[in-house]
Amino acid sequence: MKVQSLIEKGSSSINEDSYFVSQNYFGIFDGATSLVKYLDSNGNTGALLASKTAKEIFEKNPDQPLISSFQEANLKIRDMEEKAGVNLDNKSCLWSTTVSVVRINDKSIECLAVGDSPIIIVDKENNLKTYFVDHDLETMVLWEKMVKEGVKDKRADKRTLDQLIKTRLRSNVTYGFVNGEKEALSFVKTAIFPRDSIKYVLLFTDGMLIPREKSDAPEDFGKIVKLFEEGGLKKIKNYVRDLENSDPDCIKYLRFKLHDDLTAIAVTL
């Protein structure tokens, strides 16, 4: 078994991703910035606190059921929010993170995913199984419209904030986030694969996704796997960053900022 990993901060001042790599156990956590800003005394955002907390709980419990670690992490985040005085009735205030975890056993591969940090499973016949939810589609549709209108600063447009709030209010209603809400359990995706049937396992935060020119274009997971086969995780990262650098104003390729935080793990069996 061969393992690769990388992490790179995006355009923001803080990297809100967290991850761990152990002998046969791997996890990626993408903190989602609260729409109501929060910083603790150490300068940590709620998003970073959520991703770090989930990471630490999964990492310290390598042998317990993945769903148990999820439940423990979700409860811990809730407890931390309560102690910090976060308004638990306002989803825009909640500290949120995705969770994508894989454990490779002697005969099986276990996966657990919540949110939009993809897991790609590639079997020995080159079939792909993906775990991913695109909860930002409506926002990208709006931004595509703004580009056609000639809007230069899409983030400053009131329609963007309204849309972001609308999307966040749907968390744990139409898509999942680990943010302390008990409803998150309904959005946990789990799967088990026979180990001897799998060739690659890729986990990454959405900063590793290939930028799209059209809001309705599907995610090109096949291209991601091809790039990985040609040059590993570094080739995927360089391909994504090169596209982003060619479009610094985020006009051609629809996205929130020049670079998102990017974290990835690849396991070759």
Secondary structure, 3 states (H helix, E strand, C coil): CEEEEEEECCCCCCCCEEEEECCCEEEEEEEECCCCCCECCCCCEHHHHHHHHHHHHHHHCCCCCHHHHHHHHHHHHHHHHHHCCCCCCCHHHCCEECEEEEEECCCEEEEEEECCCCEEEEECCCCEEEECCCCCHHHHHHHHHHHHHCCCCHHHCHHHHHHHHHHHHCECCCECCECCCHHHHHHCEEEEEEHHHEEEEEEECHHHCCCECCCCCCCCHHHHHHHHHHHHHHHHHHHHHHHHHCCCCCCCCECCCCCCCEEEEEEEC
